[in-house]
Amino acid sequence: MIVVWNTTQQRRLKMNLKIYRQLAKKHGVAAEEIRRDMHSALNAAYEKPSRTPESIRAQSAVLRGANVPTPEEFLRHAVREFRRRTEKN
């Protein structure tokens, strides 16, 4: 199977890798460890039985393909939300 990436997907991948690398450098760990820790934190947050209505509302705003977003899906949402809020001001 051959996967063809469009320009938008390539840009997102590069952006995610850059974010992982920057965080890894800042914390003195490998980029894969950053992604793994993000994945664990997202699983814990979305599967927490005592979520508040506010956290449920915030989590439902994140576009995702499954019950829990991937780190890439979460980063895409965070960047989009950051841009929306900074353009507003």
Beta strands, then each sheet from edge to edge (+ up, - down):
end
